Amino acid sequence: MEITGQYFYFIGWIGWIIVTFFFPKSVVRTFMSILILVVIAGSTTTVQMFGFTVTASFLVLAVIAFILLVKSLKQRYILHYLSICTIALAYVCFILFEIYDPVWIFLDRTWLLSVIILYLSLLLFKTKRERFVFMLTGVLFGEVLRSIVMDRIFSYSVIGTFEFLAVLALSSAGMATWMMFETLTIQLDSIIQKRVRERQG
């Protein structure tokens, strides 16, 4: 198995364990647990759509992203659309740059692209929900654009490959880690402020 597949499966199973056994019982936990399992199971299943080979995992994620996007887009449509397009273009441009000039990619491409996607998501979006939903949408859109370009160049392309899943998994893991860091920082600041007030009072 290629290294990107190992990245995806490792992070996927770690994420499933954390969600299933450490999250409080709720509908969200059940939904996330089932979603992760379905994405893992569908990573090797493909279907033919509009002349492209598409993995089942990509289709599932696309449906989820569409539902979440409809619920999240309440205002500032143009700004959010441009931000999502920024992530998508960063995704596809990085891959094209690697193909035409691979000498400059001196680090692991999967990790490097994941860091870029994560940085843009943190920079462009403010709330936790926006970051996850719009990052997912942007990467999905970028994967579609990449596949269209690759099909024009090589006459064959798969949408939702292990490379795509690995980048999405690493970016999501990085986002979750960042959110945990933010939560911890807020809690520590609250404790410090409380002790300062107690000493002053």
N, C-alpha and C positions, 0 to 999 in steps of 0.2 A: 504493500500500500504506500502511496506517495505521502510525503511528509505533511502536506496540507490536510490530507484526510485524517492523519493522526492528530493534528492540531484540533480539527473539528470534533472528532469523536471524544478526545480527552476532555475538552472544555464542555462539550455537550453533556457528557455523563456526570462531570463534576457539578455542572449547573443543575442537572436533574436531581442529584443527591441533595444539594443545598436547598433547592425549592421544596422537595418532597419531605425532607426530614427536619428542616430547620425553620421553615416559614410557618407562621401560625395558620391554623385550619381556617380556610375560607374558600370561597368560590374562585377567587383569583389564583390561589395556590393550586387548586385542582386543574384549572384551565392551563396555567403555565406548565405544570407537570406533564399533562397530556400533549400540549403543543410541542414541548421539547422532544418527547418520545416519537411523535409523528414526524417531526423534522429529521430526526436521526434515522428512523426507519425508511423514510422516503428519499434519502440521499442517493441511493443507488437505483431507484426506480425512475424510468424516463417515459415520456409520451411525446408524440409528434404533434406540434401545433404551428400552423402557418409556415410550414417548411423548416421549423427549428426543432431541435431536440431539447426538451425541457424536463428538468427533474421534478419529481413530485414535491420535494422540499421547497423548491422555489414557488410552485403554485400555491402551496399552503401558506407560505410567508406572504405572498402577494395578496391573497384574500384577507389575511389578518391585517396587513398594512393598510389595505383599502378601508376596512371597517374602522380601524383606529384613527385613520386620517380623517374620515368623515366626522367622527366624534370630536376630534381635536381642532379642526379648522373652524373656528368660530368668528375670527376676525383677522385682519391683516393678511388676507389671502395672497396678495401679490408678494409681500415680503417673505412669507413662508415658502411660496412657490419658488422664488429666486434662491432662497437658502437651500432648498432641497435640490435644485438644479446645480448649485455650487458643489454640493457633495457628490452628485452624480458625475459631473464633469471632472472633478478631481479624481474620482475612481477610474473613469475610462481614460483620461489623459495620462495618468500614471502608468497604466498598463500599456498604452500605445508608446509612451516614451521608453519604457523598458524594452519593447520589441525593436524599436528603431535605433536605440542607443543604449544597450544593456551595460556598457562599461561603467556608466555613472551609478548604477545600482550596486553599491558595494556592501550593503547589508541585506539580510533576508527580506525578500520583497513582500512576503505576507505580513511580517511584523511591521515593516516600514509603512505599507499602505494602511494597515490598521491604525497605526499611530496618527497618520494624517487624517483619516476619517474621524477618529476620536477627537482630535484637536479642533477640527472644523465644527463638529457637533457641539462641543463645549463652548466654542466661540460664538456660534450663530444662534444657539437656542438657550433659553433661560431656565425653564422649568424641567423637572425630571421627565415628565410625560412627553413634552415636546422633544427632548433630546433623544429618547428611545424611539418614538414613533417616526420622527422626521429623519433620523439617522437610518432606520430600517428602510424607509421609503426611498431615500436618496441612494442607498447602496443597491436596492432592487432596480431602480431606474438606471443607475450606472451599469449594472450587469446587462440589462436589455440593450443599452447603447453599445456596450462592448461587443455583445454577440452579433449585433447588426453589422458593425464595422468588420469584425473578424470574418463574418460570412461573406462580405464583399471581397475581402482580401484572399481568404483561404477556401472559400466556397463551402465551409462547414464550421459550425459552432454549436456548442452546448450551453444552454442557459441554466445557471444554477450549479456550476461545477464545484468540486471540493475547494478550489481556490477561493471562489466566492463565499462558500459556507465558512471557510476558515477565517477569512477577513471579517465577516460579520460576527462570528463567534468571539474572536479576539477583541474586536471593537466593543461588543456588548459586555464582555468581561471587564475591559478597561473602564467602561462607563459605570458598571456596577461598583467597581473598586473606588472610583472617584466619588460616587455618591455616598459610599460608606465613609470615606474620608471626610466629606463635607458634613455628614451627620455627626461623626465623632467630634469634629472641630466645634460644631455648634453646641454639643453637649458639654464639652470641656469649657468652652467660653461661658456657658450658663452656670456651671459649677463655680468657676473662678469669680464671676460677678456676684454670685450669691454669697460666697465667703467674704468678699470685699465689703458687701453691704452689712454682713453680720459684724465684722470688725468695726465698721464705722458706726453702727447702731449700738 
